[in-house]
Amino acid sequence: MVLIMKKAIVVIFLLCLMLVGCVQNVETNEKSGISKIFDATQTSSEADQNSQLGNLCIGEEECKEFCSKNRGRCESYCRGKEIELCKIIFPPTANNPSPQANLGCTGQGIVEFTSPPMRIEDVGFIEPIGLMIGSHVTPIDHGYYTAKTWMSGSSREDPSIFVDVLSPAAGIVTSVQSMPTVYTSSSLGDYRIMIHHTCTFYTIYIHVNQLSEKLQAVANTGKTVTVEAGEIIGKAPGFDFSVHDEEVTLKGFIVPENYMVEPWKLHTVDIFDHFTEPIRTQLLDKNIRQKEPRGGKIDYDLDGKLVGNWFVEGTNYTGLYDGADHYGYYATHLAFAYEGLDPSLIIVSMGNYGGEPKQFAVKGNKPDPSQVDTQSGLVKYELVGFDYLTDTGNRWDRRSFAKIVKAYGYDEHVSGTALVQMLEDRKIKFEVFPGKTAAQASGFTEKAKIYER
């Protein structure tokens, strides 16, 4: 009997060993299967990345054509990324380094600006970052310098009224690109210039109409050239100016990936802060915005709230790429933010209001989009025009310097009504009814669109 029991124990022990082995094999096989799936996913993701430039273009042929007309945007996307397609489109050579290369910048961190971008005596007025104007549907990442010589109309066709454009500090000009034809401001020329003062700190100029001989020699070549503080880099009656610090990332863009086509946007900093005195104070004296922060603000997203930037479902800041020149990207943009000169005024900024980009204030200036969430249900905003009041009590003419003390809406005239409802923390339903009051816009129709971020 004892012998039988011992044999039974041995059999049971052997069965247990076999069972454990099977379980281990199953686990190993499962892990192996998961690993294979993960590896396949990685391979697929890498393949996708190497066959397209984000949302800009897909495939070598399409991307070469797109980048030939939008070199600056493609360079910005490729810079710092090890993507095979970027190396094909921008093959590095001794005279034309890849946008993924260092480009000759040195050091890190910020520097002090010891020269204004335009001579103080030439400055008519300065507008800060954060405005929403026309096709700039989301708050703008650059400010505007306007010369005293500026005149509306054909100012950029008359070189006699151009003033010098200056580098604010020493650095290396890493990009001088002609603006795409549709955005060109003058038949005389229109350029976008990027100056790296260190490898993480740089300035960008847009709509410079004439270049210095030094910059003209490297325009549209990918070559670089050094400049000194105060050096004349070009001429224009006005230009866009922005400052970017890659050691600073704005927190009010809750989905940074939406802006990879313009990566500098995430690192936009105050356009006045880095100037030495007395230049900083002199420039602020030309700034029409009187509210703090004087330099403006562009990032308003709050997770779970309506305030901030939104994009038609399935798109991002790039918009809907259709294989063409990609203009009109802003049609898929939407922003619920605050006026760039007086942030007490709510602005609804739309990329498609009856077929064109448009900005409005809100009748009664409420509800505040920072307080609208999924519990708010359907929200109606009656849209009204708006204007600015100066410190003299007059309406700003938008052509000359003034101290803007207040932005106000024309509540007596409703231009249309926007309906919006937060469906999820990062998804909304939106529809606008031009020419209708809130009472006439009872609910969404089949034309309503889903926006997300």
Secondary structure, 3 states (H helix, E strand, C coil): CHHHHHHHHHHHHHHHHHHHHHHHHHHHHHHHHHHHHHHHHHHHHHHHHHHEECCCEECHHHHHHHHHHCHHHHHHHHCCCCCHHHHHHCCCCCCCCCCCCCCCCCCCCCCCECCCCCCHHHEEEEECCCCCECCECCCCCCEEEEECCCCCCCHHHCHHHCEEEECCCCEEEEEEEECCHHHCCCCCCCEEEEEECCCCEEEEEEEECEECHHHHCCCCCCCCEEECCCCEEEEECEEEEEEEECCCCCCCCCCHHHHCCCHHHHHEECCCCCECCCHHHHHHCCECECCCCCCCCCCCCCCCCCCEEEEECCCCCCCCCCCCCCCCHHHHEEEEEECCCCCCCEEEEEEEECCEEEEEEEHHHCCCHHHCCCCCCCEEEEEEEEEEEECCCCECCCCCCCCEEEEEEEEEEEEEEEEEEEEECCEEEEEEEECCCHHHCCCCCCCCEEEEC
